[in-house]
Amino acid sequence: GGGNPLLTMNAIATRAARRRDLPIDGLRDSIVVGDGVLRFLEDTGLASSGPEFVHAHEFGHHLQFEMDAAMRSSRYAGTGGYADDGDARRKEMMADAIAAYFLAHDRGGNMGEEEI
């Protein structure tokens, strides 16, 4: 089944285990982009800049992971901040906003308004 692009039509940001009682050497945070995503971007004419959008969005999730860890250890935990795991849509929209900021910034993707 790995040759079917529909089975690989996803991109995810993964977070390495951070438990002190479970040391795993070499385990790192990562971004995984399925072949189906890349094929879709190519088929829709977005092969030149599309992967940058996907990567920036998933990197936005890594920033959320860090913000969530800070929120959990702060006095704001449990007040509807990023510690609230029930609001997936808000997290996806925030990852989009982070990606757009990065891609538009002159020290990031340096994309113009028409590209974003």
N, C-alpha and C positions, 0 to 999 in steps of 0.2 A: 503494500500500500503506500510506500514512501514516494512513488513516482507521480502520484496524483497531486496537482497543485492545490486542489481544494483542501487537502489534508495538511498543507503547510501554509495556509493562508492566514498567518497570524504573525505578530511581532510581540515579544514580551520583554520586560525588564525583570531580571531575577536578582534576588538578594541572597548573598551567602549567609550561612548560619553564623550567628554571633553569640553563641552560648559558650560561656567559659568552660563548662564541663564537657564540651564537645569540640576539641581543637582539630581542625582539618586543614593541614598544610596545603597551600595552593588553591584553596577554594576562594573564588572572587565573585564580586557582583558582575553581572554580565547583561548584555542585550543580545537577544536571539531574534533573527529575522528569517522567516521561512521563505523557501524558494518561490512559493506561490505568490507572496507579496511582491517580490521582485519581478516575477513574470507579469503580474497584474499591472504594475507600474509601467513596464515596457509595452504591454499591449494597449494601454490607454495613452501612450505618448508622454508619460511622465518619468521616463527612465533617467533623464539628466538631473532633475532636482528632487524627484520623489523620494529616493532613499535618504536624502538629507532631512526631509520632513519626518520620515518614520524614525530615524535615529534620534533627532532632536526631541520628538514626542516621548520616546522611550527613556531618553536621558532625563527628561522632565520627571518621569516616575522615580528615577534615582534620587533626584532632589527632593521629591515628596517623601521617599523613604527616610532621608536625613531629617526633614522637617518633622515627620511623624515621630521619630525617635526623640527629637528635642521636645515635642509637645507632650509625649508620654512622661517625660521627666520634669515637666514644668507644672506650675500651678494651674495651667489652662487645660490639662488633660481631662477628657470627658466632657468638655463644654461645647462640643460640636466642631472642634478643630480637626486636624488631620488624624487625630486618634480615633475618630469615628469611622469604623470600617464599613458601615452600611450605606455610604453614599458614593457608589461607584461612578455615577454620571459626573458628579462634581469633581472627582479625582481625574477623570478623563478630560474634562474641560480645562482643568488647571494644567494638566500636562500639555494640552494644546496651547494654552496661553504662554507657558514657559518656552515651548518650542518656537512660537511666533516671535517672542522677545529675542531669543537667541538668534534666530534666522534673520531678523531685521537689524540687529545690532551691528555696527560697523566693525566690531572686533569679534563678531560671531560669523554668521552666514553672509552678512552684508548684502542681503537681498533687497531689492526695491519693492515698492508697494504693489506693482503689477505682478511680481513673482509670488508674493505671499497672498 
